[in-house]
Amino acid sequence: MNSTLVRIDLSRHLRDVMNMMFVLVLPVFMYLIFGNIFGDSDEAVGRGNLKFYIMVSMAAYGAAVAATGIAGSAATEQIEGWGRQLALTRMTPRVFVASKAVVALLIATAATLVLFGVAVINGAQADSVLVWLFCLIVIVVGSALFGLYGLAVALWFKSNSALSTAAAGLTFLAFLGNVFIPLNGTMLTVAKFTPMYGYVGLVRYPLTDGYNGDIQDPVWLLLANLVGWAAIFALWCLLAVRRTRERR
């Protein structure tokens, strides 16, 4: 990680008011919709209530959106020539990828904390503070996976449409990964091989102990999914960075 690049990149994103509003408001908006449609009662779910279950699901999606969007801004940088400037330095592709992932993680943390605050007011409850804390940690740390995803898409396509492509793909992965609606049968089997499934499963684990209806996912399976996809996206990023620099 390069601290100077992280500081410059973070400052630039914080100055982008419209983008920050989108990153912070979208997860809250989705939570209020799903939370008030399906979570009006105090129905118990694992170690909390239904509103808490919906909150962590939407927070995971929101953090993934934030991480994808922030890291995916690399597409604009490539078009504007920032990538050429960095290519003249001693910065390696690994340092560039790591720095982008850290900025995405910091923004995702802010988005998650805002949503948690709204959820407390709206009636989300858990049996202990530890459940809140563990869910928060997994959401933030796990969102780095989608920072790599956004960066990989941005670097590979290197166009103004890269961010919209990454966002559309993420929404599709969320539906396919058992985030918005419960899946079963063949769809659930397919979902277990998608990147969102392992991430959201780990986010919900402190609340549900891995239960998805009558089926329990062992923690090793969810971790294997997350680590496997992180490796795939990280490799994709490195190959994309080298590809763009070779062309120069």
N, C-alpha and C positions, 0 to 999 in steps of 0.2 A: 504494500500500500504506500502511496505517495501522499503525505499529509498536505502538501501545498496544493496538489490537484484536488484533493478532497475539499479543502477550504474554499478554493475558487469555485468549484462546481456547486457546492452547497449554497454559497452566497448567491450565485446566479439563479438557482432555482427558487430560493426564498424571495427574490425580487420579482419573480414572475407571479403576480397576484392571481391572475385568472387560472393558471395551472394549479396553484396551491389551493384555490377555492374548490376546484374540481376534485383534487386529491382528498381534501378534508371533508367536503360536503357529500360526495357520492356515497361513501359507505354509510354515513348517518342517514341519508335519504332512504337507501335500500333497507336499512335496519328498521326504520320507523314503519315502512310499508309492510314488510314481512312480519315484524314484531307485533304490529297492531292487528294484522289480519289473522295470524295463526297463534299469537301468543297473548291473547287477552286474559286467559285464565291463569291461575297459579299452578297449573299442572306440573307435577314433579318430573324431572328428567335427570336421572343419575344423581349427582351431588348438587343439583341446582334446579331451576325451573325452566319452562319452555322458552321464556324470553332470554334467559342466559344462553341457552343452546343456540338460538337464532343469532344472538349477539356475536358469539365466537365464530359462527359460520360466516356472517357478514364481515366481521373484522378481518378474518383470514382472507376473504375475497378482496376486501378493500386494501389491505396491506399488499396483496399480490398486484393489484391494479397500480398502486402507488409505486411499487418497486419496478414494475414493468415500464411505466411511463417515464420515470426518472432516468432509468438506465437506457431506455430506448431513445432518449434525446440525443444519443450519440449519432443517430442518423443525420440530424440537423447539423451537428458539429462537423461531420464528414463533408457535407455539402458546402459548408461555409469555410472549409479549409483548416479547421482546428486540428484535424487528424494529421495534416501535413506538418504542422508546427510541432506536434508531439513526436512525429517520426524523425525529426531532426535532433531530438534529445536522446539520452541514454535510457529512456524509459522502455522497459520490456513489455511485451504483450501481457504477461502475467500481472505486472504492476498496474497496468491500465485497467484490466478486467477487475482486479481486486479493489481498486479505488472507486470505480463506478458502482460496484456492489455495496461498498460501505455507505456511499451517499444515498443510494436507494434504500438501504436499511434504516438510515437515520430519518428519512422522510416517512417511511412506513411506520416507524415508531410513533411519530407525531400523529399520524392519521389514526392509529390504533388507540392512542390515549384519548383523543377527542371522542371517538365512538364509545369507549368505555365510560366516559363521563356522562354522555347522553343516556346510555343504557342504565346506569345507576338511577338516574332521575325517572326513567321510564318503567322501572320495576324489575329489572334483571336481578336475580338473586342466586347465590351459591352458598354451600354449607360453611365454607371457611374462606379466609383471605388467601390461603395457599392455592385454592382452585383458581381464583382470579389471577394470582401471580404466575402460576405455572402456564396457564393459557396465554397470558400476555407474552411471556418469554418465548414460547413455541411459535406464536404468531409472528413476532418480530424476527427471530432468528431464521425461521423457515422461509420468510418472505424473500430472503437473499436468493433463494432458488429462482424466483421469478424476476429478480434483478438480472440474473444471468440470462434468463429467457428473453427478456426485453432487449438486452444488449446484443444477444446473438441474432435476433431478427433484424434489429436496426443495422448492425454491421454487415449482415449478409445482403439485405435488399438495398441499403444505402439510398433511400429516396424519401420524399415527404410523406409517402403512403406507408412507410414502415411502422410508424406508431399506431396508425389505425388498424393495420394488419395484425400487429401484436395484440392490441386490445380486443379485436374481434376473435382472435384465436384463443385468448384467455377466457372470454365469456363462454365460448364453446367448450373449453376444457372444464370450466366450472360446472356446466350442466352435465357433462359426461362424467365428471368426477364426484358426483353425489353431494354437491355443495348446496344447491337450491332445493331440489326435490329428492325424496328417498327413491332409490332405485332397487330393483330386485331382479332375480332370474339372470338371464344372459347379459342384460345391461349392467348389472352389478358386477358380474365376472369381468366384463370388459373394463369397467371403471377402475378396477384394482390395478390395471397396468398404465393408468394415466397419471400425470404429475400432480394434479390437484388432489387425488384420492389420498395419497400418503400424507401430504401436507395437512389437509383438513382433518384427516383421521387422528393425527398426532395432536392437533390443536384441541380436538374434542376429547382426547384421551383422559385428561385430568377430571373431566366431568362424567364421562360415560364408561371408563375402563375399556374402551375399544368396542363396546357393543353398538351394532348397527341393526336395530330391530332385534331379532333373535340370534343374529350372527355376531360373533366376537372376533375382531381382528387382533392378532397378537402384535405387541409393540415392535417386534423384530421385523415383521412384514411391512409395517408402515415406515419404519426407518430405512429398510432396504429400498423401498420405493423412492423415498426422498433422496437418499444418497446416490442411488443409481441415476436418477434424472438430473441431479446436480452435476454429476460427472459428465453426463451427455451434453448438457448446456454449456458447461465450462470448456469442454473440448471444442464445441461448436464456436464459442467465442474466440478461442485462441486461433483456430483455423481461419476464422473470418478476419481477424486482425492481421494475420500474416498475409492473407490473400490481398487485402487492400494495400498493404505496404509494398508487396512485391510489384504491384502495378505502378507504383511510383518510381 
